[in-house]
Amino acid sequence: MTQESTRSRAPSQPADCEVIVVGGGPAGSVAASWLARHGHAVQLFERDRFPRFHIGESLLASVNDVIAAIGADDAVRAAGFPKKWGATFMLPDGSSERYADFASAPAVPTPQTWQVPRATFDDLLLRHAAASGVLVHEAHRVHDVAFDEDGVTVRVQDGDRGVTRAVRAKALIDASGRGGLLSRAFQLRVDEPRLANVAVFSHFSGVPRQEGRRAGDIRIVARPDLGWFWLIPISEGLTSVGVVLPRSAFQARSTLEPADLLDALVGDTPIVSSLLSSARREWPVRVERDFSFSSRAYAGDRWLLVGDAGSFLDPVFSTGVAIALESGLEGAQAVAAGLAKGDLSTRRFSGFARRQRRRYLSFRRFVLAFYTPEFRDLFFHADPPQRMFRSLISVFAGYWNPPLTTRVWVALFFLLVRLQRWVQVTPRLSPMAAETGPRRNANSNPAR
Ligand SMILES: Cc1cc2nc3c(=O)[nH]c(=O)nc-3n(C[C@H](O)[C@H](O)[C@H](O)COP(=O)(O)OP(=O)(O)OC[C@H]3O[C@@H](n4cnc5c(N)ncnc54)[C@H](O)[C@@H]3O)c2cc1C
């Protein structure tokens, strides 16, 4: 599929619906649900049959707003997912711990969120879309898209019956995830070489939890090579454990099988090794590579990119689902406004596209910084200024565009991170806690 083939002038045919949504992950389900609940005729095509495995299990507090906006809050609450109140960031030897409690941050209206086995969570949202009036087609892969002056036609393959048919609508929301149906077709993808990291992960039983209210929180353990581990309690018995490594660190161990690699990395991260000492691996070990990118455009005539179909960021701050849900909601609202005005042009969608870009850049700044020693020196400082730290937590909770005072504190923090490169604003971390290589590595650019 090329840009040319997607811009053919097909003869005018009646539309089967107003909006086609490609992909039934969180972004697609939210976009489709909101549109259907506001009276629009929507068809959603999902390649797989749900429930299906997906990585990305730790949610941010900001997702509560979106879940409420599509009326799925009761269903999510009733699902009994582990409650998450924040994130604990730790050094590999356990010598320092920083607790980001969402309840302590300004601008976070509902601090408690969830850790979710994505098979269950995504299935719940897809069923919610169907209950909201969306015509949901599972095991249907969209493999061709053609835009014309009056609408869009997709060719869809029914995986169960092996037949292909054409479906026509006025607009298309691409929520196809990192597969990126339109961004690949239009060659929109812009890779982030500085975040060319690799993730290795599995699910374990027998991992001890934190005490009390923090039992459901995510634990992030920084590694000396500037990588990091996640430990996410996704159900009563299971904990998702994974490590993200700079590609160079991964390549240095490229001879190892994924399971041996994970074992080796656990083994040389003392605090993780101790937490997993009585744990049992319940799933095969999976690997995901090179997963950060943005897009040259997020919208065009009759189309929008939402969630990972538009951009994806290294998951250190668990931003993926929050971005997917928020952009799914905003994409749906932009299309509804366009339908009301009879204008589904690129220009009409420019506000949506601008916010997509700003959201991505706001989080990206944090993610790039996390991979620098300077950020970690300051972040793990024994006694950070509380007002500044609480402001950072607002962003960690998903509120990337907080009120002015919070933004000023965040800017001040980044100024200190920059200064730390040249003068010692705060003591450097100890060798075990900090990087073992040169002070600046391939990933580490100034926090911008
Ligand atoms: C290692 C790793 C760890 C992560 N950890 C976290 C985390 O802790 N917290 C967090 O919030 N995020 C995390 N993420 C990110 C998170 O997984 C994604 O951001 C999120 O799933 C995006 O949702 P989406 O709806 O945009 O895409 P997806 O969830 O990927 O959904 C896209 C759907 O589209 C379907 N599809 C694709 N192509 C087609 C087609 N041609 N036709 C029909 N259907 C199609 C797919 O089958 C899929 O179901 C992590 C990601 C990685 C790689």
The ligand as a Gaussian input file, in Angstrom:
#p B3LYP/6-31G(d) Opt

LIG

0 1
 C        8.166000      -3.698000      26.709000
 C        6.975000      -2.799000      26.813000
 C        6.474000      -2.470000      28.074000
 C        5.368000      -1.604000      28.175000
 N        4.892000      -1.277000      29.404000
 C        3.870000      -0.402000      29.518000
 C        3.322000      -0.078000      30.786000
 O        3.758000      -0.570000      31.830000
 N        2.285000       0.805000      30.823000
 C        1.759000       1.360000      29.695000
 O        0.833000       2.177000      29.786000
 N        2.233000       1.025000      28.475000
 C        3.263000       0.160000      28.359000
 N        3.705000      -0.198000      27.133000
 C        3.070000       0.426000      25.970000
 C        1.721000      -0.182000      25.633000
 O        1.877000      -1.545000      25.399000
 C        1.149000       0.501000      24.378000
 O        1.439000       1.865000      24.385000
 C       -0.369000       0.313000      24.241000
 O       -0.690000      -1.039000      24.118000
 C       -0.903000       1.093000      23.036000
 O       -2.259000       0.806000      22.798000
 P       -2.853000       0.892000      21.311000
 O       -4.305000       0.664000      21.431000
 O       -2.358000       2.109000      20.662000
 O       -2.150000      -0.301000      20.536000
 P       -2.271000      -1.877000      20.788000
 O       -2.599000      -2.139000      22.195000
 O       -1.034000      -2.490000      20.253000
 O       -3.519000      -2.303000      19.911000
 C       -3.456000      -2.304000      18.508000
 C       -4.412000      -3.374000      17.990000
 O       -4.503000      -3.249000      16.575000
 C       -4.592000      -4.533000      16.000000
 N       -4.158000      -4.423000      14.611000
 C       -2.907000      -4.156000      14.140000
 N       -2.901000      -4.104000      12.804000
 C       -4.185000      -4.338000      12.399000
 C       -4.813000      -4.421000      11.124000
 N       -4.112000      -4.239000       9.980000
 N       -6.139000      -4.695000      11.072000
 C       -6.864000      -4.874000      12.212000
 N       -6.303000      -4.820000      13.446000
 C       -4.978000      -4.542000      13.544000
 C       -3.672000      -5.381000      16.873000
 O       -4.009000      -6.753000      16.801000
 C       -3.915000      -4.775000      18.259000
 O       -4.894000      -5.501000      18.992000
 C        4.784000      -1.072000      27.008000
 C        5.278000      -1.438000      25.758000
 C        6.365000      -2.279000      25.652000
 C        6.884000      -2.643000      24.286000

